[in-house]
Structure formats: structure tokens, C-alpha cells
Amino acid sequence: MSLPETMFDYEACLAACARGEQQALRDLYEQESARLLGVAKRIARDNALAEDIVHDAFIRIWTRATIFDPARGSARGWIFSVTRHLALNFMRDNAREIQVSEQSEMALQASASLETSSENVDTFDFRIRSGRIYVCLEQLEPARRNCILHAYVDGYSHSEISQKLGAPLGTVKAWIKRSLVALRECMG
């Protein structure tokens, strides 16, 4: 069972991994594997592939824990970044075209339009977590906050976010750029 994020010491866990303590990797896996699998599934859109990506991510976390630098960001953020980058790299390197029947395509479009209408409601449950980033995220308008979270947590591209929110691509790009500036100022 995973601990609340405020009680789990990610930095100490990564330091223990760097020292070769296998129990630290097990603890980290118990704490974050489900959430990392969610990130990988969003990007890969395939359960088996996402599981492989998370497996590779934990191997990379284990072998590269020594290079984690707390001055450059949080340990938890680094772990998510490792997973996200592996998933994105895999998808880019193994890009393949999936043939979709006309009927399936219509069903997907119908599903996407339902998601778009529900996306204008604030869907991220970030308030229950503590930490400065959550305070800063809360200061953003829900649509802009959702853009940031879709981009950096879910791994969506700008065009995917545009489609999901039903907003013009240029607007999404501007929202993300301005929101990042606002988050930097708030965190500073």
C-alpha cells in the first residue's frame, strides 16, 4: 500500500537506490508503479506496452539513481520524467500507423466529443496533495491548469490537448507558455 506523497521520502529512496539497496526500489515501485503505469498508458495507449515501459523505467531509475540532482528538481518529478521520456521515445521510435475501420473511427470521434464536453470541468484532484506546486497550480484557471497537467503529467502533445479541450492550437500553446511563466514566478 502506498503512503501519502507527503510521508514518502522520494529523495531518500533514490539515494538508497544509488547505494544499491534493493528494498528502496521495491518501496518506490509500491509507491508509484500504478501512477507511472497511468502515465505510460496515456502515452502508449496500450496496456502491455505501458507495462513494458514502466518496467524499463524502473530499471533506468535503478541504474541512474546516482545522477539524480535534487538541485535540478524533485525526486518524484525526476521519476515521472524518466517514465514519460521513455514512453515518448518509444512511441517516436516505433511510430506505426493503425488501421481503423470507418465504424470504429466514428465511435472514437463520439467518445472524444464526450470527453471534450466534460473537460471544461476541473478534473484533476490536486487539492488533496500538499506542496508549493499544488498551491501554484491552484492559482491557474482550470482550463490552463488542465493544459499544463495534460502536457506534463499525461504526456499529451499540444494538438492532442487542443482536440481534447476543443480549443484552437495557438490558444493552447499560449496558455501553456503563459502558465509555465506564472508557475515559475509562483515557485520562485
ABEGO torsion letter per residue (X at the ends): XBBBAAABBAAAAAAAAAAGBAAAAAAAAAAAAAAAAAAAAAAAGBAAAAAAAAAAAAAAAAAAAAABBAAAEBAAAAAAAAAAAAAAAAAAAABBBBBBBAAAAAAAAAAAAAAAAAAABBABBAAABBEAAAAAAAABBAAAAAAAAAAAAAGBBAAAAAAAAGBBAAAAAAAAAAAAAAAAAAAX
